[in-house]
């Protein structure tokens, strides 16, 4: 097919709202004649793997959705139940030890994050914090600060105590536009 016929068919498909398979790669491609062409769609794949640099990262440009708020709100009661279940199951019969608590905070944090992600709440970034401390009559204050949108962002927290330790888990849900 000649270059003029290709260009004509691409213009016709562009007017109809379709993208041709040649020009829908999200990268600049080379035609056989040696001149470059611009793509008309953004898809993050390349048909010919031999012609790109492995070290260069492709930039994926996403189009605006114009969605100003979440369709599905973050379910704070369900996440609080997850926190209660995980902290109780992991810390119920345990005694405080320094090395054990350091590893256990990582484990509990990963388990909570995985269970919250299983709820499949779209467009929320999840931040999970877990603190484990020894109960010997002292007090503990935990605070955090961040840039916050009060209408969309939220958090869930749960505290657990047994005879020798205190566990606090907090999940922050930050809406990502």
Buried (B, 14 or more C-beta within 10 A) or exposed (E): EEEEEBEEEBEEBBEEEEBBEBBBBBBEBEEEEEEEBEBBEBEEEBEEEEEEEEEEEEEEEEEEEEEEEBEEEBBBEEBBBBBBBBBEEBBEEBEBBEEEBEEBBEEBBEBBBEBBEEBEBEBBEBBBBBBBBBEEEEEEEEEEEEEEEEEBBBBBBBBBEBEEBBBBBBBBBBBEE
